[in-house]
């Protein structure tokens, strides 16, 4: 094997480490519902498509020396994993507020394994998270992830080791902004739960001999579902609009 061929193989492997590390964690492709072979072939296909554009940024640093290659592989895996992690954190924020909404309107019980992930989740929260994920794919958010991977070679070159301090700042900023967006999405249901439960508490004090809470539970659920019917479109739109500024910073 010639030196040029070996350098090409090393460069392709380094690109695969960053792209595959991102695809391994990013929402959608990292789901347990997606077979491992599909994820592997998607990562290989994306590596082959992007390697020609990233050739000048990877090939000069493609070294076969183990003392140089091993730290570079670790750095590439961590860099790609960070890009996928910030997208995953944004999606987890929606799953969190989805679970909160179900509890606020009285549908907290009856959790079952989720569609996108195997973790137990309520039916309404699963509908919210799955609809938002499908909406992101419709709006080509996976293309934005690929663009972020290409731009990452300018911010974090191959010859520069992974910076944990900058990564921690990115994760912290993503968590803060995702929490604010999730709180804004769930604020109507928080206000609804406060008003309804406060009213039921007053009625229960006026008529202590009647179990008002258990009698009013179907009406609370019905009101919450009606509110969800009118609010879900705006929720998903705001969630999709906040993806690029929160996750990719554009």
ABEGO torsion letter per residue (X at the ends): XBAAAAAAAAAAAAAAAAAAAAAAABBGAABAABBAAAAAAAAAAAAAAAAAAAAAAAAAABBABAAAAAAAAAAAAAAAAAAAAAAAAAAAAAAAAAAAAAAAAGAABGBBBBAABABBBBAAAAAAAAAAAAAAAAAGAAAAAAAAAAAAAAABBAABBBBAAAAAAAAAAAAAAAAAAAAAAAAAAAAAAAAAAAAAAAAAAABAABBAAAAAAAAAAAAAAAAAAAAAAAAAAAAAAAAAAAAAGX
